[in-house]
Amino acid sequence: MTVIDAIKTRRSVRKYKPTPIEDEKLIAVLEAGRLSPSARNQQEWRFIIVRDPALKQKMYEAAEQPSVESAPAVLVAIATGDIQMMCGGHTSAIDTSIAFTSMLLRAWELGLGTCWLGRFDADKVKADLALPESETVIAITPIGYPDEVPEIRPRKTAEEIYKII
């Protein structure tokens, strides 16, 4: 699978098989994040795979989304620092999101589904994982073997999205 194939075919998966994920695949997903670019190569992020049933239940309580409960694992992306760039953007959200996207695409390439969740209590996740005050939870996703693959959703036309001038 090429990168563009992964981009074109990846779907947000909300139903998962209970099949455990092989450690090698989880490490490959984590490596995609580790190798991602970051501002000034600071790499101010950490990633946690939650497989422990009790902690996974807490992730479900923080998100209140059935996909978190049904997936065999949850991937959590954490920013460990923050620099405000000259453009005004903050590296905590931007860099960690770049790495998280790389991990979601790698997961898809490996036959794993994910769904980037925007609805979750970041403070609860932070407390449940006993993260230091200096760290910020940026994103979470259930991860596992898809029990369904949603249909392709319509995309805006190229003319609506970009131009070359």
Sequence and secondary structure as in RCSB ss.txt:
>XXXX:A:sequence
MTVIDAIKTRRSVRKYKPTPIEDEKLIAVLEAGRLSPSARNQQEWRFIIVRDPALKQKMYEAAEQPSVESAPAVL
VAIATGDIQMMCGGHTSAIDTSIAFTSMLLRAWELGLGTCWLGRFDADKVKADLALPESETVIAITPIGYPDEVP
EIRPRKTAEEIYKII
>XXXX:A:secstr
  HHHHHHH  B   B      HHHHHHHHHHHHTS  GGG   EEEEEE  HHHHHHHHHHH  HHHHHSSEEE
EEEE    B TTS BHHHHHHHHHHHHHHHHHHHTT EE  B  S HHHHHHHTT  TT EEEEEEEEE BS   
       HHHH    
